């Protein structure tokens, strides 16, 4: 009777983890996307076109004061959403650590330990994948701070020449570029631009293929018929070659590093966001689940 009770406890523990993590993921993505929207509004308010081509800001200092108050309010709201999303992210990370630790503590002496650990890693990988897909991954911005436009000239008055200084310093930040996208946001943008090939490739290889891999991993873990099927094993072993998840993560980090060290004469910043970290976590847990599945199958053969 011990094994059925143990299995029921494991199922209950997994359901609790999945329900709690789904709840946390929902609010994490919601606040992360809210931060994205408010930060985009902030940068649009301080866009270089709206500042450089604004005749009133060239002439009246009060124009910048009015714009600064509105922009700072939006920025504060975006930072609040960002910090709340981070807290949800920490909570989600704490849940997965607690869940895997409980499996290790309660089932390490169990005959089906590797199978339970495999299922635990698959569950965690699924949650991380959902956050990685829907939460923004990378924030890139290019701006100038207190940009000075030198406009010095001499006016010939016939008898003498007068030096005229019309130089203007645009206080605060002036944005030239800003981008903040999740995988789903990027795919949606590509489809809107009618770039069907690239959009479909990213959707397929970075979203659908990872999901298919997790599903087949579950089938391999719990179905005896599937476990004895050579073609299922080949699919599991080869599907990683068709997944661009690891490539996508590498591209994100390369973009992050290259933009951080970009020397373009203006200030550039790139920030890795929660989506990038959780997508990386998916890759690691997905690989680890395959390792535990292999150990589970070897134990069953013995």
C-alpha positions in Angstrom: 0.0 0.0 0.0 3.0 2.3 0.4 3.6 2.7 -3.3 0.1 3.9 -4.2 0.2 6.4 -1.3 3.6 7.6 -2.4 2.4 8.0 -5.9 -0.7 9.9 -4.8 1.5 12.2 -2.7 3.7 12.9 -5.7 0.8 13.6 -8.0 -0.7 16.0 -5.4 2.6 17.7 -4.9 3.0 18.1 -8.7 -0.5 19.5 -9.1 0.0 22.0 -6.3 3.3 23.1 -7.9 1.7 23.4 -11.4 -1.3 25.3 -10.1 0.8 27.8 -8.0 3.4 28.3 -10.8 0.6 28.9 -13.4 -0.9 31.5 -11.1 2.5 33.1 -10.5 3.4 32.9 -14.2 0.1 34.7 -15.2 0.8 37.7 -13.0 4.6 37.7 -13.9 3.8 37.9 -17.6 1.0 40.5 -17.0 3.3 42.8 -15.1 6.3 42.2 -17.4 4.1 43.2 -20.4 2.7 46.2 -18.5 6.3 47.3 -17.9 7.0 46.9 -21.6 4.0 49.0 -22.6 4.7 51.8 -20.2 8.4 51.9 -21.0 7.6 52.1 -24.7 5.2 55.0 -24.0 8.0 56.7 -22.0 10.5 56.4 -24.8 8.0 57.6 -27.4 7.4 60.7 -25.3 11.2 61.4 -25.3 11.7 60.3 -28.9 14.3 62.4 -30.7 11.8 63.3 -33.5 9.3 64.7 -31.0 12.0 66.7 -29.3 14.4 67.9 -32.0 11.5 68.8 -34.4 9.4 70.4 -31.7 9.8 74.2 -32.2 8.2 75.0 -28.9 10.9 73.0 -27.0 13.6 75.0 -28.9 12.1 78.3 -27.7 10.4 77.7 -24.4 12.0 75.9 -21.5 8.6 75.3 -20.0 7.8 72.9 -22.8 10.5 70.5 -21.5 9.3 70.9 -17.9 5.8 69.9 -18.9 7.1 66.9 -21.0 9.4 65.8 -18.2 6.6 65.6 -15.6 4.4 63.4 -17.8 7.4 61.2 -18.9 8.6 60.7 -15.3 5.1 59.6 -14.2 5.0 57.0 -17.0 8.6 55.9 -16.1 7.7 55.5 -12.5 4.7 53.3 -13.4 6.9 51.2 -15.7 9.4 50.6 -12.9 6.7 49.6 -10.5 5.5 46.9 -12.9 9.1 45.9 -13.5 9.8 45.4 -9.8 6.6 43.5 -9.3 7.4 41.2 -12.2 10.8 40.5 -10.7 9.2 39.5 -7.4 6.9 37.1 -9.2 10.0 35.8 -11.0 11.7 35.2 -7.7 8.6 33.5 -6.4 8.4 31.2 -9.4 12.1 30.3 -9.0 11.5 29.6 -5.3 8.6 27.3 -6.2 10.6 25.2 -8.6 13.5 24.9 -6.1 11.1 23.8 -3.4 9.3 21.4 -5.7 12.5 19.7 -6.9 13.9 19.6 -3.3 10.8 17.9 -2.0 11.1 15.2 -4.7 14.7 14.7 -3.7 13.9 14.5 0.0 10.8 12.3 -0.1 11.6 10.0 -3.1 15.3 9.5 -3.3 15.0 6.0 -1.8 12.0 5.2 -4.0 12.3 2.6 -6.7 10.8 5.1 -9.2 13.0 8.0 -8.1 14.4 8.7 -11.5 11.0 8.6 -13.2 9.6 11.0 -10.6 12.6 13.3 -11.0 12.2 13.1 -14.8 8.6 14.2 -14.5 9.6 16.9 -12.1 12.1 18.3 -14.5 9.6 18.2 -17.4 7.1 20.1 -15.3 9.6 22.7 -14.4 10.8 23.0 -18.0 7.2 23.5 -19.1 6.7 26.4 -16.7 10.0 28.0 -17.6 9.1 27.7 -21.3 5.8 29.5 -20.8 7.5 32.4 -19.0 10.2 32.4 -21.6 7.7 32.5 -24.5 5.3 35.2 -23.2 7.6 37.5 -21.0 9.9 40.1 -22.6 13.4 38.7 -23.0 15.7 41.6 -23.9 15.5 45.4 -23.6 17.7 47.5 -25.9 17.8 51.3 -25.9 19.9 54.0 -27.5 19.7 57.5 -26.1 21.5 60.8 -25.5 21.5 62.6 -22.2 21.6 66.4 -22.1 22.2 66.5 -25.8 23.8 69.8 -26.9 23.1 71.1 -30.4 25.8 73.7 -31.2 24.5 76.5 -33.4 27.0 79.4 -33.5 27.3 81.8 -36.3 28.2 85.4 -37.2 25.7 87.8 -38.6 27.1 90.5 -40.9 25.5 93.9 -40.0 27.5 95.8 -42.6 29.6 97.8 -40.2 30.5 94.9 -37.9 29.9 91.2 -37.4 27.9 90.0 -34.4 28.4 86.5 -32.9 25.1 84.8 -32.5 24.8 81.7 -30.3 21.6 79.7 -30.9 23.0 76.6 -29.2 20.4 74.5 -27.5 20.8 71.8 -24.8 18.0 69.3 -24.6 17.9 68.3 -21.0 17.2 64.8 -19.9 17.1 61.8 -22.2 16.4 61.8 -25.9 15.7 58.3 -27.3 16.9 57.2 -30.7 16.0 53.5 -30.4 14.1 51.3 -28.0 13.0 47.7 -28.3 11.5 45.3 -25.8 10.0 42.0 -27.2 9.0 38.6 -26.1 9.1 35.6 -28.4 5.3 35.8 -29.0 5.6 39.6 -29.5 8.4 39.1 -32.0 6.5 36.5 -33.9 3.4 38.7 -34.0 5.5 41.6 -35.2 7.0 39.5 -38.0 3.5 38.3 -39.1 2.3 41.9 -39.1 5.2 42.9 -41.3 4.2 39.9 -43.5 7.6 38.3 -42.9 5.9 34.8 -42.9 9.1 32.7 -43.3 11.1 34.1 -40.4 8.0 34.4 -38.2 7.0 30.8 -38.9 10.5 29.5 -38.3 10.8 31.2 -34.9 7.3 30.0 -33.9 8.0 26.5 -35.0 11.6 26.0 -33.8 11.5 28.0 -30.6 7.9 27.3 -29.4 6.3 24.3 -31.1 9.3 22.0 -31.2 10.2 22.5 -27.5 6.6 21.7 -26.6 6.6 18.6 -28.8 9.8 17.5 -27.2 8.3 17.8 -23.7 5.2 15.9 -24.8 7.2 13.0 -26.4 9.4 13.0 -23.2 6.3 12.3 -21.2 5.2 9.6 -23.6 8.6 8.0 -23.4 8.5 8.2 -19.6 5.1 6.6 -18.9 4.2 4.6 -22.0 5.7 1.1 -22.2 4.8 0.8 -25.9 6.4 4.2 -26.7 9.5 3.3 -24.6 10.1 0.2 -26.7 9.6 2.1 -29.9 12.8 2.9 -31.7 11.3 5.7 -33.8 10.2 7.5 -30.6 13.6 7.3 -29.2 15.1 8.6 -32.4 12.7 11.5 -32.4 13.6 12.4 -28.8 17.3 12.2 -29.5 17.2 14.1 -32.8 14.5 16.7 -32.0 17.0 18.9 -30.2 18.8 19.4 -33.5 15.7 21.0 -34.9 15.0 23.1 -31.8 16.4 26.7 -32.0 15.8 27.2 -28.2 19.5 27.1 -27.4 20.4 29.1 -30.5 17.8 31.7 -29.5 19.3 32.0 -26.1 22.8 32.4 -27.6 21.5 35.1 -29.9 20.0 37.0 -27.0 23.3 36.9 -25.1 25.2 38.0 -28.2 22.9 40.8 -28.8 23.2 41.8 -25.1 27.0 41.8 -25.1 27.4 43.5 -28.5 24.9 46.3 -27.7 26.5 46.8 -24.3 29.9 47.4 -26.0 28.6 49.3 -29.0 30.6 52.5 -29.6 28.2 54.7 -31.6 28.7 58.1 -30.0 25.5 57.8 -28.1 24.6 56.0 -24.9 23.5 52.4 -25.4 22.1 50.0 -22.9 20.8 46.4 -23.1 19.2 44.6 -20.2 18.3 40.9 -20.0 14.8 40.5 -18.7 12.9 37.7 -17.0 11.9 36.0 -20.3 15.5 35.5 -21.3 16.5 33.9 -17.9 13.5 31.6 -17.9 14.0 30.6 -21.5 17.6 29.7 -20.6 16.3 27.7 -17.6 13.9 25.8 -19.9 16.9 24.7 -22.0 18.8 23.5 -18.9 15.8 21.6 -17.4 14.8 20.1 -20.7 18.3 18.7 -21.2 18.4 17.4 -17.6 15.0 15.7 -18.0 16.4 13.7 -20.9 19.3 12.6 -18.7 16.9 11.4 -15.9 14.6 9.6 -18.4 17.6 7.6 -19.6 18.5 6.7 -16.0 14.9 5.7 -15.4 14.8 3.4 -18.5 18.1 1.8 -17.5 16.8 1.1 -13.9 13.6 -0.5 -15.3 15.7 -2.7 -17.6 17.6 -4.0 -14.6 
